[in-house]
Amino acid sequence: MNALAMIQAVQEEPIAIDQVHRMAAWFFWAGGTVISVTLGTALMLGLLLMTMVVAPGVTSRCTGALRERNIVSFLAGALMFGVFALLGVAGQKAPIVAFAAVSGFTVLGLVGLAAGAEDIGRRLAWICGKEGTRAHHLAAGWLVFAAAASVPIVGWFIVLPYVALSGLGSILVGTLRGNDPTPAGRAPVDMEIR
């Protein structure tokens, strides 16, 4: 069948044009979604790297708290999320409270996600027997976390909440731990099998 015959067949059957339009729309939305998710993941990686650059000691303390007390960090994160949810409810009547709650949650969420991603990356490097910098650990951990959190059901309801709440709680646990004599450039906890 040559091209002229195909064009004539499409003109005779308008239903085929409708199918072509639906397929084109589907490809448009699928491509747009893939591009948006990829761009969003890359932009968020940049934000997390900047968070680690701006506050290396804080993210190091939080990562150490995640490694040492991950369950306590998760429970503290659930408590902190509850406090922010209550502030959000109170913010319905006082917009300044809502603004403060959203701003605080965003800042603490970035620090928590940076700590969580760095912890995932450090554990992956340790499993593989590799060394790396904190930035490499953060980048690898964020990419693995973003991919795992994108998986329907398991990623949405187990991986994403666990890492997000653990990272958020690690801020509180790391703050209550006190000052760590280990400099920010070194790992606060050696990850070796004993």
N, C-alpha and C positions, 0 to 999 in steps of 0.2 A: 504494500500500500504506500503510495507516494504522498508527499506533503499536501498536494492539492486535494487529493481524495480525503485526507484526514480533516482538512479545513471544511470541506463540504459536509462531511459526516457530523462535525461539531455544529455546523449551522443548521442542519436538519434536525438534530436532537438537542434541544435547549437544556435538557436535564444533564447532559454531559458537561455543559458550561458551568452549571451550578455545582457539580461535583469538583470541577477544577478550582472554582472559587473557594469551596470549603477546604480543599486540600491546601491551597495556597495560604488561606487564613490559619490553618493548623500549623503549617511550617513557619509562618510569621510569628505566631505566639510561642511555639516551642523554641525557636531560635532566640526570640527576645528574652524568654525565661532563662535559657542557658547563658546568654550574654550577661543578663542582670545578676544572676547568681555568681558567675565567675568574677565580674567586676566588683560586686559587693564583698566577696571573700577577699579579694586582693586589697580593697580599700580598708577593710577591717584589719587585715594583717598589718597594713601601714599604721593604723591607729594604735594597735597593740605594741608594735615596735617603738613608736613614739612614747607610749606610756612607759615602756621599760627604759627608754633613754632618759626621760624626765625624772622618773622615780626608781632608780635601780635598786636602792636599798629596800624600799617598800616591797617591790615585786620579789626580791630575793627572800625577804622574810616570809612573805605569803607562800612562795613556792616551798620553802622549808617547812612551814606549818602544814601544807598539803601532804608532803612526804611523811612527816612524823605523825600527824593526827588528822587523817583524811575523814574519818567518820565524825569526829568532833567538829571539823570544819563544815561538813555537810549539815549537821544539826544547827550549828551557829548560822549558817547561810539561810536555812529554812526560817529560823527565828528572825533574822534581819529582813528577809523577804516579807514576813508577816508584818513587821513594823512598818515597812514601806507601803504595804497594802493598806494598813490602817491610816497612814498619812495620806494616801491617795483618796480614801473615803472621806477623811476630814477635809481634804482639798476641794471637795465639791462645794463647800460653803465658803471657803477662804482660798481664793486663787493663789495667794502668795505661798500658802502651805503646799499646794499642789506643785507649784513651780519649784520650790525648794526640794520637795520629795523627788521629783523627776530628775532635777539636776544632780542631787546627791546619789540617786540610784544609778544614773548614767556614769558618773565618775567612778563610783565604787565598782560598778559592773565592769568597766574597762580594766581596772586594776585586777579584779578577780579573774576575768577571762585571760588576761596576760599571764597571771600566775598559773592558772589551770593549763593553758596551752604550753607554757614552759615546762611544767611538771610532766605533761604527756610526752613532750619531745625529749626530755631528759631520760624518762623511763624507756622510751623507744631506743634511744642511743645506747643506753646501758644494756638492753636486751640484745642489741646487735653487736655489742662489744666495741662501740665507737666512742670517740671523744668528740667534743664539739664546743662551740661557744654558746653563750646564753641566747644569742640572736638565732643561731641555727636551731637550737632546741625550741625556741618560741615559734619559728617559722614552720618547722616540721610538725610540731604539736598542733598548731592552729590548722594546718591543712588536713591532718588526720582527723581532728575534732570536727571541722566543718564537713568533711565527707561523711563521717559517722553520724553526725547530727542530721544529715539530710536523708538518711534511710527512714522510710515510713515506719511508724509505730515504735520500733525499738529505739531509733535515733531520736524521735520527737519526744517520747515519753519516758525514756530511761537515760540515754546518753546526755542529751541537752540539759535536762533539769539537774542531773547529778553533777556534771562538771560546772554548770553555772552557779548552782547553790554552794558547791564545795569551794569554788573560787571566791565567791562573795563572803562565805564564812571564814575563809583563810585570812581575810583582812582582820577580822576580830580576833581570831586565834593567834595570828602573828603579832598583833598589837599587845595582847595580854601576855604573850611569851616574854616580852621585854626585849632589851637590846641584845643582839647577837654579836659576839666578838668577831665573827667571821666576816671578812670584807665582802662587799657585794660581788666582786669578780670571781670569787671562789664558791664552790658548792657548799652550802651550810651543812649538808649531811652527805656522807660518803655512801654511795649506793653499791655496796659490795656484799656478796653472799658470805655469811659467817657461819 
